[in-house]
Amino acid sequence: MKELSPDEIRSFQQERGLHVTGQLNDSTLRALEEARWKLGDRSLNLQPSPMMHGDDVAALQARLTEMGFNAGRVDGIFGERTESAVKEFQKSVGIKVDGKCGPATIIALIRLTKIVSGGAPTQMRESAAQRNRGPALANKVIVIDPAFGDLEAEIVYDIAQRLEGRLLALGASVFLTRGPRNVLSENQIISFANKNGADLVISLHTDTNKNSTAHGVATYFYGADAHGVHSIVGERFASLVQREICARTDLLNCRTHAKAWDLLRLTQAPAVRVDLGYLSNEGDAARLARPDFRDTLAEAFIIAIQRLYLSAEDDAKTGTLRLSDLRSAGIRR
């Protein structure tokens, strides 16, 4: 592979939805490795850890999904669900059923046309699964990940605890990924959320910038332009979180953004990351230091979570619902 200039690295990172640093960090090196594979370059199959991953796997998943086979989220990782979809496809076209995507399977994929059109099947499945969970927060499994940066650790952990208490009062099952001092790696957080069958994952952060005038709140969800996919439930939840926070506070609206960060891409449940303000900005830092402001943020999250599970006819205008409304309506059951 040729040596890339910082500008080329930044361009690649932006295209892939990564943190734009201009440096070859671990996530960028992994994405470069994934990008070099095209469908047909190699035989694909389920392997023990580490599983096969790359753009060729993502193309396979997308192609299977287009034809109505449930390969799961297009994440570029050849897991058990992808193998199962390959087997179903092989069975349907009358070729050897072994779960491996070799020459015969690739030729069959190329020859066949789409049998699903007019929508994104993966997104429709994800949306249907979310609707089927019902409006009550009771028994929902919600993982809250408070970041552990030098400046943000105490702030986001305190907000996470306030959010945890309110969710528990509404009957949800809540897991925090760390205590006041211990911390899990990103891979451990992903594994923890997946093994515990999380319904939602919320990662809480703050931001900093050399420019002290930078300020505001931003929310991120899974989306990868390179693969043409995104989490439709994650996008809706990110929008609800962003809107509720901005309606209840005077934080600047820095909008929602699609990213392919591992926590968003590899977590099976819809996941969002929320940057709750800039600690390098005097105004944002002062807001985040106030207990009442942290309470307001926690309530904004609660309402956004509840609105995610409400049907369109039961939903309310942004900024109007209160925690007391949920209790009085008996939505905890």
C-alpha positions as CSV (number, residue, x, y, z in Angstrom):
1,M,0.0,0.0,0.0
2,K,1.4,3.4,-0.9
3,E,2.1,5.9,1.8
4,L,-0.7,8.3,2.2
5,S,-0.4,12.0,2.9
6,P,-2.3,13.6,5.9
7,D,-4.8,15.1,3.4
8,E,-5.4,11.8,1.8
9,I,-5.9,10.2,5.2
10,R,-8.3,12.9,6.3
11,S,-10.3,12.4,3.0
12,F,-10.5,8.7,3.6
13,Q,-11.5,9.1,7.2
14,Q,-14.3,11.5,6.3
15,E,-15.5,9.2,3.5
16,R,-15.7,6.3,5.9
17,G,-17.3,8.2,8.8
18,L,-14.3,7.9,11.1
19,H,-12.7,10.5,13.4
20,V,-10.9,12.9,11.0
21,T,-7.4,13.3,12.4
22,G,-5.1,12.9,9.4
23,Q,-3.3,10.2,11.3
24,L,-3.1,6.4,10.8
25,N,-4.7,5.3,14.0
26,D,-5.9,1.8,14.6
27,S,-9.5,2.4,13.3
28,T,-8.2,4.0,10.1
29,L,-5.7,1.2,9.5
30,R,-8.5,-1.4,10.0
31,A,-10.8,0.6,7.6
32,L,-8.0,0.7,5.0
33,E,-7.6,-3.0,5.2
34,E,-11.4,-3.5,4.8
35,A,-11.5,-1.2,1.9
36,R,-9.0,-3.2,-0.2
37,W,-11.3,-6.2,-0.5
38,K,-14.0,-6.3,-3.3
39,L,-16.6,-9.1,-3.6
40,G,-15.0,-11.9,-5.5
41,D,-11.4,-11.2,-4.4
42,R,-11.5,-14.1,-1.9
43,S,-13.7,-16.9,-0.5
44,L,-15.7,-15.8,2.5
45,N,-16.8,-18.0,5.3
46,L,-17.4,-18.0,9.1
47,Q,-14.2,-18.2,11.1
48,P,-13.4,-18.2,14.7
49,S,-12.2,-14.9,16.2
50,P,-11.2,-12.7,14.5
51,M,-14.0,-13.1,12.0
52,M,-13.5,-12.2,8.3
53,H,-14.3,-8.5,7.7
54,G,-14.1,-6.1,4.8
55,D,-15.9,-4.3,2.1
56,D,-16.5,-7.6,0.3
57,V,-18.4,-8.9,3.3
58,A,-20.4,-5.7,3.4
59,A,-21.2,-6.0,-0.4
60,L,-22.3,-9.7,0.2
61,Q,-24.5,-8.7,3.1
62,A,-26.1,-5.9,1.1
63,R,-26.7,-8.1,-1.9
64,L,-28.3,-10.9,0.2
65,T,-30.5,-8.3,1.9
66,E,-31.6,-6.8,-1.4
67,M,-32.8,-10.3,-2.4
68,G,-34.8,-10.8,0.8
69,F,-32.3,-12.9,2.8
70,N,-31.8,-11.7,6.4
71,A,-28.0,-11.2,6.7
72,G,-28.5,-8.7,9.6
73,R,-27.0,-5.3,9.7
74,V,-24.5,-4.5,6.9
75,D,-21.5,-4.2,9.1
76,G,-18.8,-5.9,7.0
77,I,-18.3,-8.7,9.4
78,F,-19.0,-12.3,8.4
79,G,-20.8,-13.6,11.4
80,E,-23.4,-16.4,12.1
81,R,-26.3,-14.5,10.7
82,T,-24.4,-13.8,7.4
83,E,-23.5,-17.5,7.2
84,S,-27.1,-18.5,7.7
85,A,-28.2,-16.1,5.0
86,V,-25.6,-17.5,2.6
87,K,-26.9,-21.0,3.3
88,E,-30.5,-19.9,2.6
89,F,-29.5,-18.3,-0.6
90,Q,-27.5,-21.4,-1.7
91,K,-30.5,-23.6,-0.9
92,S,-32.8,-21.4,-2.9
93,V,-30.7,-21.5,-6.1
94,G,-29.8,-25.1,-5.9
95,I,-26.0,-25.0,-5.3
96,K,-24.0,-26.6,-2.6
97,V,-25.1,-25.5,0.9
98,D,-22.0,-24.9,2.9
99,G,-22.4,-21.3,4.1
100,K,-19.2,-20.3,2.2
101,C,-19.2,-17.6,-0.4
102,G,-17.0,-19.0,-3.1
103,P,-17.0,-18.7,-6.9
104,A,-20.3,-20.6,-7.4
105,T,-22.1,-18.5,-4.9
106,I,-20.7,-15.2,-6.2
107,I,-21.7,-16.2,-9.8
108,A,-25.2,-16.9,-8.6
109,L,-25.4,-13.6,-6.8
110,I,-24.3,-11.7,-9.9
111,R,-26.8,-13.5,-12.1
112,L,-29.9,-13.0,-10.0
113,T,-31.8,-9.7,-9.8
114,K,-33.3,-8.1,-6.7
115,I,-36.5,-9.6,-5.4
116,V,-37.0,-6.9,-2.8
117,S,-37.4,-3.3,-3.9
118,G,-38.9,0.0,-2.8
119,G,-37.2,0.1,0.6
120,A,-34.2,-1.0,2.7
121,P,-35.0,-4.5,4.1
122,T,-32.5,-4.3,7.0
123,Q,-33.9,-0.9,8.0
124,M,-37.5,-2.1,7.8
125,R,-36.6,-5.2,10.0
126,E,-34.9,-2.9,12.5
127,S,-37.9,-0.5,12.6
128,A,-40.4,-3.4,12.9
129,A,-38.4,-4.9,15.8
130,Q,-38.4,-1.6,17.6
131,R,-42.2,-1.2,17.2
132,N,-42.8,-4.8,18.4
133,R,-41.1,-4.0,21.7
134,G,-44.1,-1.8,22.7
135,P,-44.3,1.6,24.4
136,A,-43.6,0.6,28.0
137,L,-40.0,1.2,29.3
138,A,-40.5,-1.7,31.8
139,N,-38.1,-4.6,30.9
140,K,-36.3,-2.5,28.3
141,V,-32.5,-3.1,28.6
142,I,-30.6,0.2,28.3
143,V,-26.8,0.4,28.4
144,I,-25.4,3.8,29.4
145,D,-21.7,4.4,28.6
146,P,-20.2,7.4,30.4
147,A,-16.9,8.3,28.9
148,F,-13.7,8.4,30.9
149,G,-11.7,11.3,29.6
150,D,-9.6,13.4,31.9
151,L,-12.0,16.3,32.1
152,E,-15.4,14.7,31.3
153,A,-15.3,11.6,33.5
154,E,-17.1,13.1,36.6
155,I,-19.6,15.1,34.6
156,V,-20.9,12.4,32.3
157,Y,-20.8,9.8,35.1
158,D,-23.0,12.0,37.2
159,I,-25.4,12.6,34.3
160,A,-25.4,8.8,33.7
161,Q,-26.4,8.2,37.3
162,R,-29.2,10.7,37.2
163,L,-30.5,9.1,34.0
164,E,-30.1,5.6,35.5
165,G,-32.2,6.5,38.5
166,R,-35.1,7.9,36.4
167,L,-35.0,4.8,34.1
168,L,-35.1,2.4,37.0
169,A,-38.1,4.3,38.4
170,L,-39.9,3.7,35.1
171,G,-39.1,0.0,35.3
172,A,-36.2,-0.3,32.8
173,S,-33.2,-2.5,33.3
174,V,-30.2,-0.3,33.2
175,F,-26.5,-1.1,33.0
176,L,-23.7,1.4,33.4
177,T,-20.5,0.4,31.6
178,R,-18.3,1.7,34.4
179,G,-18.2,2.9,38.0
180,P,-16.5,6.1,39.3
181,R,-13.0,4.8,38.4
182,N,-13.1,1.5,36.6
183,V,-13.4,1.6,32.8
184,L,-14.0,-0.9,30.0
185,S,-12.4,-0.8,26.6
186,E,-14.6,0.0,23.6
187,N,-14.6,-3.7,22.5
188,Q,-15.6,-4.8,26.0
189,I,-18.5,-2.3,26.0
190,I,-19.7,-3.6,22.6
191,S,-19.5,-7.2,23.8
192,F,-21.2,-6.3,27.1
193,A,-24.1,-4.6,25.3
194,N,-24.6,-7.4,22.8
195,K,-24.4,-10.2,25.4
196,N,-26.9,-8.5,27.6
197,G,-29.4,-8.1,24.8
198,A,-29.5,-4.3,25.0
199,D,-32.5,-2.4,23.4
200,L,-30.6,0.9,23.4
201,V,-27.0,2.0,23.9
202,I,-26.3,5.6,24.9
203,S,-22.7,6.9,25.1
204,L,-22.2,10.2,26.9
205,H,-19.3,12.5,26.2
206,T,-18.2,16.1,26.2
207,D,-16.0,17.8,23.7
208,T,-13.1,20.2,23.6
209,N,-11.6,22.5,20.9
210,K,-8.6,24.7,20.6
211,N,-11.1,27.4,19.6
212,S,-12.8,28.4,22.9
213,T,-15.8,29.8,21.0
214,A,-16.8,26.3,19.8
215,H,-19.9,25.2,21.7
216,G,-23.1,23.2,21.5
217,V,-24.5,19.6,21.6
218,A,-24.2,17.0,18.8
219,T,-25.6,13.4,18.5
220,Y,-24.2,10.6,16.4
221,F,-25.8,7.4,15.0
222,Y,-24.5,4.6,12.8
223,G,-24.3,5.3,9.1
224,A,-21.7,4.4,6.5
225,D,-21.8,6.2,3.1
226,A,-19.3,3.7,1.8
227,H,-21.8,0.9,2.3
228,G,-24.9,3.0,1.7
229,V,-26.5,1.9,5.0
230,H,-27.5,3.4,8.3
231,S,-29.5,2.5,11.4
232,I,-33.0,3.9,10.9
233,V,-33.9,3.5,14.6
234,G,-30.5,4.9,15.6
235,E,-31.1,7.9,13.4
236,R,-34.6,8.5,14.8
237,F,-33.4,8.2,18.4
238,A,-30.5,10.5,17.7
239,S,-32.9,13.1,16.3
240,L,-35.2,12.8,19.3
241,V,-32.3,13.2,21.8
242,Q,-31.0,16.2,19.9
243,R,-34.3,17.9,19.7
244,E,-35.3,17.3,23.3
245,I,-32.0,18.6,24.6
246,C,-32.1,21.7,22.4
247,A,-35.8,22.3,23.3
248,R,-35.1,22.2,27.1
249,T,-31.7,23.9,27.2
250,D,-29.9,26.8,25.5
251,L,-27.1,24.6,24.1
252,L,-26.4,25.3,20.5
253,N,-27.8,22.7,18.1
254,C,-24.9,21.1,16.3
255,R,-27.3,18.6,14.7
256,T,-27.1,14.8,14.3
257,H,-24.5,13.1,12.2
258,A,-24.0,9.6,10.7
259,K,-20.7,7.9,11.7
260,A,-19.2,4.5,11.4
261,W,-17.4,4.4,14.7
262,D,-17.1,0.9,16.2
263,L,-19.5,1.5,19.1
264,L,-22.2,2.6,16.7
265,R,-21.4,0.0,14.0
266,L,-20.8,-3.2,16.0
267,T,-23.4,-2.8,18.7
268,Q,-26.4,-4.9,17.7
269,A,-28.9,-2.5,19.4
270,P,-29.5,1.0,18.1
271,A,-26.7,3.2,19.6
272,V,-26.0,6.9,19.8
273,R,-23.1,9.0,21.1
274,V,-24.0,12.4,22.5
275,D,-21.4,15.2,22.9
276,L,-23.1,17.3,25.6
277,G,-21.1,20.5,25.2
278,Y,-17.6,21.8,25.0
279,L,-15.6,22.0,28.2
280,S,-13.2,24.3,26.4
281,N,-16.1,26.8,26.2
282,E,-16.8,28.9,29.3
283,G,-20.6,28.9,28.8
284,D,-20.9,25.2,28.1
285,A,-18.6,24.3,31.0
286,A,-20.6,26.5,33.4
287,R,-23.9,24.9,32.3
288,L,-22.6,21.3,32.7
289,A,-21.3,22.2,36.2
290,R,-24.8,22.9,37.4
291,P,-26.8,20.1,39.1
292,D,-30.1,21.4,37.8
293,F,-28.8,21.5,34.2
294,R,-27.7,17.9,34.6
295,D,-31.2,17.0,35.8
296,T,-32.6,18.7,32.7
297,L,-30.3,16.7,30.4
298,A,-31.4,13.4,32.2
299,E,-35.1,14.3,31.7
300,A,-34.4,15.1,28.0
301,F,-32.9,11.6,27.5
302,I,-35.9,10.0,29.3
303,I,-38.4,11.7,27.1
304,A,-36.5,10.9,24.0
305,I,-36.3,7.3,24.9
306,Q,-40.0,7.1,25.6
307,R,-40.9,9.0,22.4
308,L,-38.8,6.4,20.5
309,Y,-41.3,3.7,21.5
310,L,-44.5,5.7,21.2
311,S,-46.7,5.3,18.1
312,A,-47.1,8.4,15.9
313,E,-50.6,9.0,17.3
314,D,-49.4,8.8,20.9
315,D,-46.3,11.0,20.4
316,A,-46.1,14.6,21.7
317,K,-44.6,17.8,20.5
318,T,-40.9,18.2,21.3
319,G,-40.1,19.7,24.6
320,T,-43.7,19.3,26.0
321,L,-43.6,15.9,27.8
322,R,-42.4,15.7,31.4
323,L,-41.3,12.7,33.5
324,S,-44.4,13.2,35.6
325,D,-46.5,12.7,32.5
326,L,-45.1,9.3,31.9
327,R,-45.7,8.3,35.5
328,S,-49.3,9.5,35.5
329,A,-50.0,7.8,32.2
330,G,-48.8,4.5,33.7
331,I,-46.3,4.0,30.8
332,R,-43.8,2.3,33.2
333,R,-45.9,-0.9,32.9
